[in-house]
Amino acid sequence: MIEVNVKEARSNFSLLLNKVGHGEEVVVLRHGKKVACLVPPEPSGRLPSLKAFREQISLSGESLGQTVIKQRNEERF
């Protein structure tokens, strides 16, 4: 864990973000007291695969394309 004062944090913010991006934690101190902590984000999990969901869906009836063609050919007036 890295501790820096506010002035150092302000002047080296980009460098500190790089360190946080590599897994380090940074504590910002004001007059020797902790005022902020920069920590890396928790790793996000991957979204579940939609393959199983798609397999559960059963399609019935005519296709959307066929429905559109049918409606175009119908008399509307």
N, C-alpha and C positions, 0 to 999 in steps of 0.2 A: 504494500500500500504506500502510495506517494502522498506526502503532505506538502502543500504549497500555500503561501499567503495569497490574498486577493490580488495584490499587485502582480505577483509572478503568474498567477492564473490568467489574468487579463492579457499580459504581454506574451504568454506562451500557450494560449488556448488551443491553437491548432495542433501543437506538439502534444499537449495533454490528451486531446481527443484521439490522436493516433495511438497513444499508449493505452487508452481505454479500449480502443478498437482491437488491441492485441491482448485484451483480457486483464489488464491491470486496473486497480481501483485508485482514484485520486480523491483526496480529501482537501477541501478548500478551507483555510483558517482565516478568521478575522480577529485580530488581537489575541491569538492563541486559542480561540474557541472554534469548533467545527461549525461551519455555516452551510456547507454543501458537500455532497458526495457525488462524484462521477463514477458510474459503474457501467460495465458492458451490459447490453440487453440480454435477456434470457433467450436461449435459442428457441426459435419457433418450430413447431412440428410441421411436417408436411400435411397437406390436406389429404383426406382419405380418397382413395381411388373411386371414381364414379362408375367403374366397369360393373361392379356387382349391382349397383342401383339400376343401371341401364338394362341389365339382364332381367330384372324383375318386372320391367314395364312391358306389357303386351300391347301391340298395336293392332287395332281392328278398324274395319271400314276402309273406305277409299283413301288414297293418298291426298295430301293437300293440293298437289298439282292438278290432280283429276278434279277435285272440288272446284278449284279456280276456273278451270277450262269449262266445266259444266255451267257455272254461274255466268260466265261470259257469253255462252251460247244461248242462254235462256232469254226469252223476251221479258223485259222489265216493265213495259208500258202497255 
